[in-house]
Amino acid sequence: MKNPKIESKIEFLRSELQKHNYNYYVLSVSETSDYQYDTMLKELQQLETDNPKYFDINSPTQRIGDDRNKSFKQVQHKYPMLSLANTYSESELFDFDSRIKKAIESKITYVCELKYDGTAVGLTYEKGKLIRAVTRGDGVEGDDVTANVRTIRSIPLELRGDNYPEKFEIRGEIFMSHEVFHSLNEIREKNGKSKFANPRNAASGTLKLRNSANVAKRKLDCFLYYVLSENLPSDSHYENLTQARKWGFKIPPHLSQMTDIKSVVEFIKNWDSKRSDLPYDIDGIVIKVDSISQQEELGNTAKAPRWAVSYKYQAEQLFSVLESISYQVGRTGAITPVANLKPVQLAGTIVKRASLHNADQIELLDIRVGDCVAVEKGGEIIPKITSVDLSRRSPDSEKTNFINLCPECQTELVRIDGEAQHYCPNDASCPPQIKGKIEHFISRKAMNIEGGEATVELLFNNDLINDFADLYDLKIDQLTNLERFGEKSAHNLINSIADSIAVPFEKVLYSLGIRHIGESMAKKLVRTFCSIDKIMAATFEELTAVDEVGDKIAESLQLYFNEEINRKNIERLKAHGVQFVAEKKENTTMILAGKRFVITGSFETISRNELKELIEKNGGKNTSSISKSTDFLVAGNKVGPSKIQKAEKFNVKIISEVDFIQMLAN
């Protein structure tokens, strides 16, 4: 039986604590003392402990975290979590502006935001309550870190007001303030632990802790900066964030709308001089097109939105001595020269190595062993050498000659006309290429088999696998004798391999690691040919007839399938039941074959993703922007006028979701 008096007291305490959390962590205003807050929290904890029937995952008491150790499960993003294209100069910003104006004929407004240096997260809310928090991961799926995120007090567990969408996602950056970071490092140093290199690493590492109670102690913070939903309050990104602030989210304070690119440049310059005064790290400015309908019209590339760009501030640069050059072999046989440097502290981390990219880059900079070189982090992540201090060069220095033989198998290297890199052609028996191909094969986007680089290395070094087809011949007793493999981990790997035979054909084709065949190209080939046998038998002309397949891709496919070892491995995989035929899907037709569609607006009976899937299933093609080759604009609610005008200009037929569904029905 529920007790109305106790229930009312619990609801009152929760409401008061949530109000104080919002005031303190979002508005930076304190209306109560720490003692009063702690007293209310303890009283609520005791009431919930004594009355478990009133448990609520969104109660303020759940902010303290959980001592249990839980592994993270993978969750697919409803909307791909793309990265931003980077720019480092004013001229590149003006180029960005020109591209936008060329594609959009109506007035453009930009929104400028600080680029926070932390770790990206996507938060999903249903009926005003937080239900899931997921990291970026690979952009397609990420780690479910909901338990850890619930401990971050600036993230609301329940929203304020009632005018938010029934279900939506809001994305942002989890970060650690300078004050918390320095305090944490002092404690670690006192306890004899290594200090964190920078706040970004500390925030990222904290979010992945298995113990959410420890996460709660680290006092992470979060700014939210992008709302995603089929039913947004406004066509303006800026207005959506203004609304989200009213719902209880900690929206960044330094947002500005700009009507021209010159104002954007001024905003960037202003913050370059002020960023050192902020209580947290930023590494640049993000510029977004404000109109959501214009964002949709501009669309995305495979990796980044076309409607946004990140301006990165000049990276920290230091000088170090190039002690030697080594050469790495990738899974495709590409040779990458690596600079081995005298260790130097750069942007919060110790840098010992930097990529030299290829022979042309070495020649361009005339880099030599013993040189004093300028090192910086491209985008403050990947170290690179930008110049050589010739005034400090030894008179005895010798010009660098790129190697002729593979450092791993001593095969003579080749360089394909028109390409910058050298390659080792011995893909059948060059160890790094073999291991790299297997690592690619088992990766999440490919066959999604448990394990990684260390597992492949162990199996390869013990002569248990020499190609990815060997994985399917592994036995439990072969694994349990290996270091790091117990009975449970051996069973997990074998079961994961067995489960992989259900992976669909397009992922299997991608997993083979054929040069130039990425995920989207694999889907196009599978959609066209339906089976591996038909792809292998296709002529050069039949291959190049496939959308976006050029001469280079066709040549790569034919070279791969002409190799006897590759054909044998495919036959071995077939024998184990791996999928090499496209699934026959119900309600699939070619009624939209050859038709190009652009989707814009929000829809009442079907989601945008479902619309796109129906178009592809029925032979059509989705495109992100309207052109002369577009056949249909599927227009929902809240469509921007510029898209309608552009459709009319190119005589593109404008249809509703009802028209589209009727088109399929007919």
matplotlib code that plots the C-alpha trace (Angstrom):
import matplotlib.pyplot as plt

x = [0.0, 1.2, 1.4, 0.1, 2.0, 5.3, 4.8, 4.0, 7.2, 9.4, 7.9, 8.5, 12.1, 12.8, 11.3, 13.3, 16.6, 16.0, 15.4, 18.6, 20.6, 19.3, 20.0, 23.5, 24.8, 23.0, 22.3, 25.4, 23.1, 22.9, 19.7, 20.5, 23.6, 25.5, 24.3, 20.6, 21.1, 22.9, 20.3, 17.4, 19.4, 20.0, 16.4, 15.3, 17.8, 16.5, 12.8, 13.6, 15.6, 12.7, 10.1, 11.6, 8.2, 8.8, 12.1, 12.7, 15.8, 15.5, 15.6, 18.3, 19.7, 20.7, 23.3, 25.8, 26.4, 26.6, 29.5, 28.8, 31.2, 29.2, 30.5, 29.2, 26.9, 26.9, 23.9, 23.3, 22.7, 19.3, 21.1, 24.7, 27.1, 29.3, 32.6, 33.1, 35.4, 38.3, 39.6, 42.6, 42.5, 40.3, 40.5, 39.1, 36.2, 35.4, 35.5, 33.0, 30.8, 31.0, 30.0, 27.0, 25.8, 26.3, 24.0, 21.5, 19.9, 18.0, 19.5, 22.1, 22.4, 25.3, 25.5, 29.0, 29.7, 32.8, 34.3, 34.7, 37.5, 36.0, 34.1, 30.9, 27.7, 24.2, 21.3, 17.9, 14.8, 11.3, 8.3, 10.7, 12.9, 16.5, 16.5, 19.9, 23.3, 25.6, 29.2, 30.2, 31.9, 32.5, 29.6, 27.3, 27.1, 28.7, 29.0, 25.9, 27.2, 23.8, 24.6, 27.7, 26.0, 23.2, 25.9, 26.6, 24.6, 24.4, 22.5, 18.7, 17.2, 13.7, 12.9, 11.2, 8.0, 6.0, 6.6, 9.5, 9.1, 7.8, 11.0, 14.2, 18.0, 20.3, 24.0, 26.9, 30.3, 31.2, 34.2, 36.2, 36.8, 40.4, 39.6, 38.4, 41.2, 44.0, 42.3, 42.1, 45.7, 46.8, 45.0, 46.4, 49.9, 49.5, 48.3, 51.3, 49.3, 50.2, 48.6, 46.2, 47.8, 45.0, 41.3, 40.1, 41.8, 40.6, 37.0, 37.1, 38.7, 36.2, 33.2, 34.4, 35.0, 33.2, 32.1, 29.6, 30.2, 33.7, 32.4, 30.2, 33.3, 35.1, 32.5, 32.2, 30.2, 28.3, 27.3, 24.5, 24.6, 22.4, 18.8, 17.6, 14.0, 11.3, 9.4, 11.7, 10.2, 11.8, 13.5, 16.3, 19.1, 19.6, 16.0, 15.9, 18.8, 17.0, 14.0, 16.3, 17.7, 14.1, 13.7, 16.6, 19.6, 23.0, 23.3, 26.6, 26.4, 28.6, 26.4, 26.0, 24.0, 25.9, 24.5, 27.8, 31.2, 33.1, 31.2, 32.1, 35.8, 35.6, 33.9, 36.8, 39.5, 37.7, 37.7, 41.3, 42.4, 39.9, 39.9, 42.8, 40.5, 37.8, 37.5, 37.6, 39.4, 38.3, 40.3, 38.3, 35.0, 32.1, 30.2, 26.8, 24.1, 21.2, 18.3, 17.4, 15.8, 18.9, 21.0, 18.9, 19.2, 23.0, 23.1, 26.2, 29.2, 30.0, 32.0, 30.8, 27.9, 28.2, 26.4, 29.0, 32.7, 35.2, 37.7, 40.7, 43.0, 46.7, 48.1, 50.8, 54.2, 57.5, 60.9, 62.4, 65.3, 64.5, 66.4, 65.5, 62.9, 61.1, 58.6, 55.2, 53.2, 49.5, 46.9, 46.7, 50.5, 50.9, 54.2, 54.1, 57.3, 57.3, 59.6, 61.0, 61.6, 63.4, 60.4, 58.7, 55.6, 53.1, 49.4, 49.4, 50.9, 54.4, 55.1, 57.7, 56.5, 55.0, 53.8, 55.9, 53.1, 55.0, 58.2, 56.9, 56.4, 60.0, 61.3, 59.2, 60.5, 64.0, 63.7, 66.9, 67.9, 69.4, 67.4, 65.7, 62.1, 58.9, 56.3, 52.6, 49.4, 47.1, 43.8, 45.7, 45.4, 47.8, 51.4, 53.0, 56.2, 55.7, 59.2, 62.9, 65.2, 68.0, 70.1, 70.7, 71.4, 74.7, 77.0, 77.4, 73.7, 72.7, 69.7, 66.9, 66.4, 63.1, 63.4, 63.2, 62.3, 59.5, 60.8, 58.8, 59.2, 62.0, 59.8, 60.6, 58.2, 56.1, 54.6, 51.4, 51.2, 49.2, 49.5, 51.7, 52.4, 54.7, 53.3, 54.5, 52.8, 53.3, 49.8, 49.8, 52.7, 53.7, 52.9, 51.5, 49.3, 47.9, 47.3, 45.8, 43.4, 42.2, 41.8, 39.7, 37.7, 36.7, 36.1, 32.7, 31.7, 32.6, 32.0, 31.8, 33.8, 35.0, 38.7, 41.0, 44.7, 46.0, 43.9, 44.9, 48.6, 48.3, 46.6, 48.9, 52.1, 51.0, 50.4, 46.6, 45.6, 47.2, 44.2, 40.6, 39.2, 41.3, 39.2, 36.3, 38.6, 39.5, 38.7, 38.2, 41.1, 43.5, 42.6, 42.6, 46.3, 47.2, 48.3, 45.4, 42.8, 40.7, 37.7, 35.2, 37.1, 37.8, 34.0, 33.2, 35.5, 34.3, 30.6, 31.3, 32.8, 29.8, 27.4, 29.2, 27.8, 24.6, 26.2, 24.6, 26.4, 27.1, 29.2, 30.9, 31.9, 33.3, 35.1, 37.2, 39.3, 39.3, 41.0, 38.6, 35.6, 34.2, 30.8, 28.7, 30.4, 29.9, 26.1, 25.9, 27.6, 25.4, 22.3, 23.3, 24.7, 23.1, 25.8, 29.5, 29.5, 27.9, 30.4, 33.3, 32.0, 31.1, 33.0, 34.8, 31.9, 29.3, 31.2, 31.7, 28.0, 27.3, 26.6, 29.9, 32.1, 34.9, 37.9, 40.0, 37.4, 36.6, 40.3, 40.7, 37.8, 39.1, 42.6, 41.3, 39.2, 41.9, 44.1, 43.7, 44.2, 41.3, 39.0, 40.0, 39.3, 35.9, 35.1, 36.2, 34.0, 31.1, 31.6, 31.3, 28.0, 29.1, 26.6, 27.6, 24.1, 21.9, 18.9, 15.6, 13.6, 9.8, 8.0, 11.1, 10.6, 12.4, 9.5, 11.7, 14.7, 16.7, 14.7, 16.6, 14.9, 15.5, 13.7, 13.0, 10.8, 9.2, 6.6, 3.5, 3.2, 6.7, 10.2, 12.8, 15.0, 12.1, 11.4, 15.1, 15.0, 11.9, 13.5, 16.6, 14.6, 12.5, 15.5, 15.6, 18.5, 18.6, 20.5, 21.1, 20.7, 18.4, 19.9, 18.8, 19.0, 16.6, 13.3, 11.3, 11.3, 9.4, 8.2, 6.9, 6.1, 8.2, 10.0, 12.3, 11.2, 14.7, 14.3, 10.8, 12.2, 15.1, 12.8, 10.6, 13.7, 14.8, 11.3, 11.6, 8.2, 7.2, 5.3, 4.0, 4.5, 1.0, 1.9, 5.0, 3.2, 0.6, 3.4, 4.7, 1.1, 0.5]
y = [0.0, 3.5, 6.1, 9.5, 11.5, 9.8, 10.0, 13.7, 14.3, 12.4, 14.4, 17.7, 16.9, 15.7, 18.9, 21.1, 19.3, 19.4, 23.1, 23.7, 21.5, 23.6, 26.9, 25.9, 23.8, 25.5, 29.1, 29.3, 30.7, 29.3, 29.8, 27.4, 26.5, 23.2, 22.1, 22.6, 20.9, 17.9, 17.6, 17.4, 14.9, 12.6, 12.8, 11.8, 9.0, 7.6, 7.9, 6.0, 3.3, 2.8, 2.9, 1.1, 1.2, 4.9, 4.3, 6.5, 6.3, 10.1, 10.9, 13.4, 10.6, 8.6, 11.3, 9.6, 6.7, 3.0, 1.0, -2.0, -2.6, -2.7, -3.0, -0.7, -1.9, -0.5, 1.6, 2.7, 6.4, 7.3, 10.2, 9.6, 11.5, 13.1, 15.0, 18.6, 19.6, 21.8, 25.1, 27.1, 30.3, 33.2, 32.4, 28.9, 30.5, 32.8, 29.7, 28.0, 31.0, 31.0, 27.3, 27.9, 30.9, 29.0, 26.2, 28.4, 31.3, 32.8, 34.8, 33.0, 33.5, 31.9, 30.9, 31.0, 28.8, 28.1, 24.6, 22.9, 20.5, 17.5, 14.4, 14.3, 12.8, 12.4, 12.5, 11.1, 12.3, 10.8, 12.6, 14.9, 12.2, 11.2, 7.6, 7.2, 8.8, 7.5, 8.5, 9.4, 6.0, 5.5, 7.9, 5.0, 3.5, 4.4, 3.3, 3.5, 5.6, 6.5, 5.4, 7.7, 10.6, 10.6, 11.6, 14.9, 17.5, 20.0, 17.4, 17.4, 14.0, 15.6, 18.6, 21.8, 23.1, 21.1, 22.4, 20.1, 17.3, 14.0, 12.4, 14.1, 14.0, 16.8, 16.7, 18.3, 18.1, 16.7, 18.5, 19.1, 22.6, 23.8, 24.0, 20.4, 19.2, 20.7, 19.4, 15.9, 15.9, 17.1, 14.2, 11.7, 13.0, 12.6, 9.0, 8.2, 8.0, 9.4, 12.8, 13.4, 15.1, 17.6, 18.2, 16.6, 13.3, 13.4, 14.0, 11.2, 8.8, 9.6, 9.1, 5.5, 4.5, 1.3, 2.6, 5.4, 6.3, 7.3, 9.3, 11.3, 12.3, 13.7, 16.6, 16.5, 19.3, 19.5, 22.1, 21.1, 22.6, 20.8, 19.6, 16.8, 15.8, 15.2, 18.0, 20.8, 24.0, 26.3, 26.3, 28.3, 26.4, 29.4, 29.5, 25.8, 26.2, 29.2, 26.9, 24.1, 26.5, 27.0, 23.2, 23.1, 22.4, 24.1, 25.8, 27.6, 31.3, 32.5, 32.1, 34.7, 35.0, 36.6, 37.8, 37.8, 36.0, 39.1, 39.2, 35.6, 36.4, 39.2, 36.8, 34.3, 37.0, 38.3, 34.9, 34.1, 36.8, 35.9, 32.1, 31.9, 33.6, 30.9, 28.3, 25.5, 24.6, 25.5, 24.8, 26.8, 28.2, 26.3, 28.0, 26.6, 27.7, 28.7, 27.5, 23.8, 23.6, 25.1, 22.6, 19.8, 21.3, 21.4, 17.9, 15.9, 14.2, 10.7, 12.2, 15.8, 18.2, 20.7, 23.3, 23.6, 24.1, 24.2, 27.0, 25.7, 28.2, 28.0, 24.8, 24.9, 24.5, 23.4, 22.3, 18.9, 16.8, 14.2, 11.2, 8.6, 7.7, 4.4, 3.0, 1.4, -1.0, -0.6, -3.3, -2.2, -2.3, 1.5, 2.6, 5.5, 7.1, 8.0, 10.6, 9.4, 12.5, 13.5, 13.6, 16.9, 18.1, 19.4, 20.5, 18.5, 15.2, 13.8, 13.6, 11.1, 10.3, 12.2, 11.1, 12.2, 11.1, 10.1, 10.5, 13.7, 15.4, 14.4, 15.8, 19.0, 19.9, 18.3, 16.5, 14.8, 12.8, 15.1, 18.1, 20.5, 20.3, 22.3, 19.9, 20.8, 18.9, 19.1, 20.0, 19.6, 15.8, 14.3, 15.4, 16.6, 18.2, 21.6, 22.9, 22.5, 25.0, 25.0, 27.4, 24.5, 21.8, 20.0, 20.4, 16.6, 15.9, 13.5, 13.8, 11.3, 8.6, 6.8, 3.0, 0.7, -2.6, -3.4, -3.2, -6.3, -8.7, -7.2, -7.1, -4.3, -1.4, 0.0, 3.4, 3.7, 6.6, 9.4, 8.3, 9.7, 6.6, 3.6, 0.1, -3.3, -5.6, -8.7, -8.8, -12.6, -13.0, -9.6, -9.9, -6.4, -6.6, -10.0, -8.8, -5.5, -7.3, -9.6, -6.6, -4.9, -8.1, -8.5, -4.7, -3.5, -2.0, -5.2, -8.7, -7.4, -10.3, -10.0, -9.1, -6.5, -5.9, -7.7, -10.8, -10.9, -10.5, -13.4, -15.8, -14.8, -15.2, -18.7, -19.8, -20.2, -17.8, -16.6, -15.0, -14.2, -17.4, -19.3, -17.7, -20.1, -23.1, -22.2, -24.6, -23.9, -26.1, -24.1, -20.9, -22.0, -22.9, -19.3, -16.6, -14.2, -16.8, -18.5, -20.8, -18.0, -15.7, -18.6, -19.4, -15.7, -15.5, -18.8, -17.7, -14.3, -15.9, -18.2, -15.3, -13.5, -15.8, -13.8, -10.5, -9.3, -9.4, -5.7, -5.8, -9.0, -7.4, -4.4, -6.7, -8.3, -5.1, -4.5, -1.2, 1.7, -0.4, 1.4, 0.9, 2.9, 1.5, -2.1, -1.3, 0.0, -3.1, -5.5, -3.7, -4.0, -7.5, -9.2, -12.0, -12.3, -14.6, -12.0, -9.3, -11.6, -12.4, -8.8, -7.2, -3.9, -2.2, -3.8, -2.6, 1.0, 1.1, 1.1, 4.5, 6.1, 3.2, 4.6, 3.0, 2.9, 1.0, -1.4, -2.1, -2.7, -5.2, -7.2, -7.3, -8.6, -11.3, -12.4, -13.4, -17.1, -16.8, -14.3, -16.6, -19.6, -17.6, -16.6, -20.3, -21.2, -18.5, -19.7, -23.2, -21.9, -20.2, -16.6, -14.5, -13.8, -13.3, -10.3, -10.9, -11.0, -8.3, -8.2, -5.4, -4.5, -3.4, -1.4, 1.0, 4.0, 2.8, 5.7, 8.3, 10.8, 12.1, 14.9, 14.8, 18.0, 19.0, 16.9, 14.2, 13.0, 9.3, 8.3, 9.3, 10.8, 7.7, 5.4, 7.4, 7.1, 3.4, 3.0, 4.9, 2.7, -0.5, 0.4, 1.2, 5.0, 7.2, 9.7, 12.9, 15.8, 18.8, 19.8, 19.9, 19.5, 15.7, 15.6, 14.0, 14.5, 16.8, 15.0, 17.9, 17.6, 20.3, 23.4, 23.4, 26.4, 28.6, 28.4, 24.6, 25.1, 27.9, 25.8, 22.9, 25.2, 26.6, 23.2, 21.9, 19.3, 17.7, 18.5, 15.7, 15.1, 12.0, 10.9, 11.3, 9.3, 6.4, 6.4, 6.2, 3.0, 1.6, 2.1]
z = [0.0, -0.9, 1.8, 0.4, 3.1, 2.4, -1.4, -1.1, 1.0, -1.5, -4.4, -2.6, -1.8, -5.3, -6.7, -4.4, -5.1, -8.8, -8.6, -6.6, -9.1, -12.0, -10.3, -9.2, -12.1, -15.1, -14.0, -11.6, -8.9, -5.3, -3.3, -0.5, 1.6, 1.1, 4.5, 3.7, 0.3, 1.9, 4.7, 2.1, 0.0, 3.1, 4.1, 0.6, 0.5, 3.7, 2.6, -0.7, 1.2, 3.6, 0.8, -2.3, -4.0, -4.7, -6.5, -9.5, -11.7, -12.3, -8.6, -7.5, -5.2, -8.3, -9.1, -6.8, -9.2, -8.8, -7.3, -9.6, -12.5, -15.8, -19.3, -22.0, -24.6, -28.2, -29.3, -32.9, -33.4, -34.9, -36.6, -37.7, -35.3, -37.9, -37.4, -38.5, -41.3, -40.0, -41.4, -40.2, -42.2, -43.1, -46.8, -46.1, -44.2, -47.2, -49.4, -47.1, -47.3, -51.1, -51.3, -49.1, -51.1, -54.4, -53.1, -51.2, -53.0, -50.0, -47.2, -45.0, -41.2, -39.3, -35.7, -34.1, -31.0, -29.0, -29.8, -26.4, -25.9, -24.3, -25.5, -27.6, -26.3, -27.6, -25.0, -25.8, -24.0, -24.0, -22.4, -20.7, -19.1, -19.9, -21.3, -23.0, -23.3, -26.1, -27.0, -30.6, -31.1, -34.8, -35.8, -36.5, -33.0, -29.7, -26.0, -23.8, -20.9, -19.5, -15.9, -15.9, -17.5, -14.9, -12.3, -14.2, -12.4, -15.2, -17.3, -16.4, -15.7, -16.1, -18.2, -17.1, -18.8, -21.2, -24.7, -25.7, -28.4, -27.1, -28.2, -29.2, -29.0, -27.9, -28.4, -26.6, -25.1, -21.7, -20.3, -17.2, -15.9, -15.1, -11.4, -11.2, -13.4, -11.3, -8.1, -9.5, -10.6, -7.1, -5.5, -8.1, -7.4, -3.7, -4.1, -6.3, -9.5, -12.9, -13.7, -16.5, -19.5, -20.1, -19.2, -22.4, -21.7, -18.1, -19.2, -21.8, -19.4, -16.6, -18.9, -19.7, -16.0, -15.2, -11.8, -12.0, -8.3, -9.2, -12.2, -9.8, -7.8, -10.8, -11.2, -15.0, -16.7, -20.0, -22.6, -25.1, -28.5, -31.1, -31.0, -33.3, -33.8, -36.4, -34.7, -33.8, -32.2, -34.9, -38.2, -36.5, -34.8, -32.5, -31.5, -30.8, -28.4, -26.8, -26.2, -24.9, -22.3, -21.0, -20.8, -18.3, -20.4, -19.9, -23.3, -24.0, -23.0, -25.9, -28.9, -31.7, -34.9, -37.8, -41.1, -43.0, -42.9, -42.0, -38.7, -38.2, -38.7, -36.1, -33.6, -34.1, -33.6, -30.5, -28.8, -29.9, -27.5, -24.7, -24.7, -22.2, -19.6, -19.9, -17.0, -19.5, -22.7, -26.2, -29.4, -32.0, -33.1, -34.8, -37.6, -38.5, -40.9, -38.7, -40.8, -40.3, -43.7, -45.3, -43.4, -44.9, -48.3, -48.0, -46.6, -45.5, -46.9, -45.7, -42.8, -42.1, -42.6, -45.5, -43.4, -40.6, -40.3, -37.4, -37.3, -35.4, -33.6, -34.4, -32.8, -30.3, -32.0, -30.5, -31.8, -31.4, -32.8, -35.5, -34.2, -36.8, -39.5, -39.5, -41.9, -41.2, -43.4, -43.5, -44.3, -48.0, -48.2, -48.1, -46.6, -44.1, -43.0, -39.3, -37.6, -34.3, -32.2, -29.0, -26.6, -26.2, -24.3, -26.8, -26.1, -22.9, -24.1, -24.6, -28.3, -29.5, -33.1, -36.0, -39.4, -42.4, -44.7, -47.9, -49.9, -51.5, -48.1, -47.1, -50.3, -50.0, -46.5, -47.2, -43.8, -42.6, -39.5, -37.0, -38.1, -35.6, -36.7, -35.9, -34.5, -34.0, -33.6, -36.7, -35.1, -31.8, -32.1, -34.7, -34.4, -37.7, -38.8, -40.4, -41.1, -40.6, -38.9, -41.5, -39.4, -36.9, -39.5, -39.2, -42.2, -42.1, -42.6, -45.4, -47.7, -46.8, -49.4, -49.3, -48.8, -51.8, -49.9, -47.6, -44.0, -43.0, -45.9, -48.1, -51.2, -53.6, -53.2, -56.1, -56.6, -58.7, -61.2, -59.8, -56.2, -53.5, -51.5, -52.0, -51.6, -50.8, -53.4, -51.3, -49.8, -49.5, -47.0, -45.7, -41.9, -41.2, -44.3, -43.2, -39.7, -40.9, -43.2, -40.4, -38.0, -40.7, -41.3, -37.6, -37.0, -35.8, -39.2, -40.9, -39.4, -35.8, -34.3, -30.7, -30.3, -31.8, -32.6, -29.6, -30.3, -33.9, -33.0, -30.5, -32.9, -35.8, -33.7, -32.6, -36.2, -35.6, -38.4, -41.5, -43.1, -42.1, -43.4, -40.8, -38.0, -38.8, -38.3, -34.7, -31.9, -28.2, -27.1, -29.4, -27.6, -23.9, -24.1, -25.1, -22.7, -21.8, -23.0, -20.4, -20.9, -20.9, -23.3, -25.7, -25.8, -26.3, -29.3, -30.9, -30.4, -31.9, -34.9, -35.3, -34.9, -37.8, -40.4, -40.0, -41.0, -44.3, -47.6, -48.0, -44.7, -45.8, -49.0, -47.1, -44.7, -47.5, -47.5, -51.3, -52.1, -52.7, -51.5, -48.5, -46.8, -49.2, -52.3, -51.0, -50.6, -54.2, -55.6, -53.6, -54.6, -58.2, -58.5, -55.4, -55.1, -54.9, -57.9, -60.1, -58.9, -59.6, -63.1, -64.0, -66.9, -66.6, -68.5, -66.2, -63.1, -64.3, -65.2, -61.4, -59.9, -58.7, -59.8, -61.9, -63.7, -60.5, -58.5, -61.3, -61.8, -58.0, -58.0, -60.9, -59.6, -56.2, -57.7, -60.2, -57.2, -56.6, -52.9, -52.6, -54.6, -52.3, -49.2, -50.5, -51.2, -47.7, -46.2, -48.2, -46.9, -43.3, -44.2, -44.5, -46.4, -50.1, -51.4, -50.7, -48.5, -50.3, -48.6, -48.7, -50.4, -52.5, -56.1, -58.7, -59.1, -58.3, -60.4, -61.8, -59.8, -57.6, -54.4, -52.0, -48.6, -46.6, -43.7, -41.0, -41.5, -39.7, -40.6, -41.4, -40.4, -42.7, -42.2, -43.1, -46.2, -47.3, -46.7, -48.8, -51.6, -51.6, -51.2, -54.3, -56.5, -56.0, -54.9, -52.1, -52.7, -50.3, -52.6, -55.4, -58.9, -62.6, -62.2, -59.2, -60.0, -56.8, -53.8, -50.9, -48.8, -45.3, -42.8, -42.1, -45.5, -46.1, -49.0, -50.6, -51.2, -52.8, -55.0, -56.1, -57.0, -59.1, -60.8, -62.0, -62.6, -59.9, -59.0, -55.4, -53.7, -50.1, -48.0, -49.0, -52.7, -52.1, -50.3, -53.1, -55.7, -54.1, -53.7, -57.4]

ax = plt.figure().add_subplot(projection="3d")
ax.plot(x, y, z, "-o")
ax.set_aspect("equal")
plt.show()
